[in-house]
Each structure stands twice: as structure tokens, then as C-alpha cells.
Amino acid sequence: MTIKTKQANPSSPNYRHVERREHTVEATEVAAEKLQAYGSHFVAEPARDLGSQLRDYARRKPDVAVMWCFGLGIIVGWKLRG
């Protein structure tokens, strides 16, 4: 006794639905990998970039940087005192 199995018909709607689902899952996995890579870069890098930009700005304009630190110190001290 032989059992005949149906072969997938590429023109059937169910076959196309499964094919689209597989493509969607694959695209989702690729997008997730890229987002993880971008996320790790854009979370770590801006903190380093901000620190280096502040140092560069303080080297270029030390008088302005000192005044910002003085002003922030006064405001923080005033808030902590009150």
C-alpha cells in the first residue's frame, strides 16, 4: 500500500502565505541583529563623545568652562542648602 503525498503547489494561496511568513521571520531576525548592534554602539559612543567634546570645549574656552562650573556649583549648593 502506497500513500500519495501532496506536493506543495507554488501557486496555491497557502503556499504563498507560508513563504511570506518565512520571509517575515527572516527579515525580523536580521532587523533584530542590526538593532542590537546599533543600540550597543549608540548607547556607548555618545557618552564617550560627550565627555570628549566637553574636554575639548574646556581646552578651547577655559574661561567659559570655569564660569559654567561656578554657576552650576552655586545652583547646586543653593538647592542643597535650602
Summary of the structure (lengths in Angstrom):
residues: 82
radius of gyration: 29.9
end to end distance: 92.5
largest distance: 94.3
contacts: 144
relative contact order: 0.05
helix: 83%
strand: 0%
